[in-house]
Amino acid sequence: MASSHVNALQSKHAGLEAAIAAEMNRPAPDETTIQTLKRRKLRIKEEIAAQ
């Protein structure tokens, strides 16, 4: 059970990483959006580490 939860978190982490990269590649990236995505990514990373 914990393994599937970790896999789901890793998938969300990868999705956020892709979203951050996409936002940064825009002609005028929104820094607020990038910071929000990075904070969410960090929370997920911490949750994965706690497992």
C-alpha positions as CSV (number, residue, x, y, z in Angstrom):
1,M,0.0,0.0,0.0
2,A,2.7,2.5,0.9
3,S,4.5,1.6,-2.3
4,S,1.6,2.7,-4.5
5,H,1.3,5.9,-2.4
6,V,4.9,6.7,-3.0
7,N,4.5,6.0,-6.7
8,A,1.6,8.4,-6.9
9,L,3.6,11.0,-5.1
10,Q,6.5,10.5,-7.4
11,S,4.2,10.9,-10.4
12,K,2.8,14.1,-9.0
13,H,6.4,15.3,-8.3
14,A,7.3,14.6,-11.9
15,G,4.2,16.4,-13.2
16,L,5.0,19.5,-11.2
17,E,8.6,19.4,-12.4
18,A,7.2,19.4,-16.0
19,A,4.8,22.2,-15.2
20,I,7.7,24.3,-13.8
21,A,9.8,23.7,-16.9
22,A,6.9,24.6,-19.2
23,E,6.2,27.8,-17.3
24,M,9.9,28.8,-17.3
25,N,10.1,28.3,-21.1
26,R,7.3,30.7,-21.8
27,P,8.2,34.1,-23.2
28,A,7.1,35.8,-20.0
29,P,7.1,33.3,-17.2
30,D,4.9,34.1,-14.2
31,E,7.2,34.0,-11.1
32,T,4.3,33.7,-8.7
33,T,3.1,30.5,-10.5
34,I,6.6,29.1,-10.6
35,Q,7.1,29.7,-6.8
36,T,3.7,28.1,-6.1
37,L,4.6,25.0,-8.1
38,K,8.0,24.8,-6.5
39,R,6.4,24.9,-3.0
40,R,4.0,22.1,-3.9
41,K,6.8,20.1,-5.4
42,L,8.9,20.5,-2.2
43,R,5.9,19.4,0.0
44,I,5.6,16.3,-2.1
45,K,9.3,15.6,-1.9
46,E,9.2,15.9,1.9
47,E,6.3,13.5,2.1
48,I,8.1,11.0,-0.1
49,A,11.2,11.3,2.2
50,A,9.0,10.7,5.2
51,Q,7.7,7.4,3.8
